[in-house]
Amino acid sequence: MIYLVTYDIREPKRWHKVFRFLKSRGLNVQLSCFEVELEGRELDEVIDRIIELIEPLEDKVYFFPISAAASGLITKLGKAERLNESKVL
């Protein structure tokens, strides 16, 4: 399933760690927004890793699932990119 992952990380060092981690897993669609394809246990593994990287009392991370039906309805304008399968682990 594809997830839209958005975050608000207060400290730049933590922000950069989360950014690098998510960039290794999916498509960076905005500065703090990623499109990531995760199947089965992968979602739990990504969540566990992000929990290690953030400060829960200061930072926010949201995972919005995008169903297969809805993903076909997504409209991308401008320099629109598709989720690059080679980036998905």
C-alpha positions as a printed Julia matrix, in Angstrom:
89×3 Matrix{Float64}:
  0.0    0.0     0.0
  1.14   3.54   -0.66
  1.39   5.95    2.28
  1.7    9.69    2.26
  4.09  10.45    5.13
  4.25  14.03    6.4
  6.15  15.38    9.36
  6.97  18.44   11.41
 10.3   17.97   13.17
 11.42  20.84   15.42
 15.17  20.24   15.58
 17.12  20.42   12.27
 19.4   17.47   13.07
 16.41  15.18   13.75
 14.59  16.58   10.72
 17.56  15.72    8.5
 17.76  12.15    9.86
 14.06  11.55    9.2
 14.37  13.14    5.74
 17.34  10.93    4.78
 15.62   7.8     6.1
 12.38   8.44    4.19
 14.29   9.47    1.05
 15.86   6.0     1.07
 12.37   4.47    1.2
 10.29   6.5    -1.23
  9.58   9.56   -3.33
 10.11  13.02   -1.84
  7.06  14.97   -3.08
  7.54  18.08   -0.9
 10.1   19.2     1.66
  8.53  17.26    4.55
  6.26  14.94    2.58
  6.99  11.52    1.09
  5.12   8.94   -0.94
  6.23   5.51    0.32
  5.11   2.03   -0.71
  5.08  -0.36    2.24
  3.8   -3.92    2.38
  3.14  -6.16    5.37
  5.64  -5.76    8.19
  7.47  -2.9     6.41
  5.07  -0.3     7.83
  5.83  -1.42   11.39
  9.58  -1.39   10.67
  9.44   2.15    9.26
  7.35   3.37   12.2
  9.75   1.75   14.68
 12.73   3.43   13.0
 11.07   6.85   12.96
 10.19   6.51   16.64
 13.93   6.08   17.27
 14.7    9.26   15.3
 12.15  11.72   16.68
 11.37  13.39   19.99
  7.73  12.39   20.61
  6.99  15.37   22.83
  8.15  17.86   20.17
  7.78  16.25   16.73
  4.84  15.03   14.63
  4.79  12.33   11.92
  1.62  11.26   10.07
  1.07   8.22    7.84
 -1.92   8.56    5.5
 -2.77   5.32    3.64
 -3.75   5.67    0.0
 -5.82   2.72   -1.21
 -5.1    1.08   -4.55
 -8.36   2.5    -5.91
 -7.53   6.03   -4.72
 -3.93   5.9    -5.97
 -5.24   5.59   -9.52
 -7.18   8.83   -9.03
 -4.22  10.94   -7.9
 -3.57  13.94  -10.15
  0.0   15.24  -10.24
  0.74  18.55  -11.97
  3.93  20.37  -12.85
  7.12  18.4   -12.36
  5.1   15.38  -11.31
  6.96  12.17  -10.58
  5.87   8.61  -10.0
  6.93   6.51   -7.04
 10.24   5.01   -8.18
 10.15   1.29   -7.47
 13.95   1.19   -7.31
 13.83   3.36   -4.16
 11.42   1.04   -2.36
 13.21  -1.53   -0.23
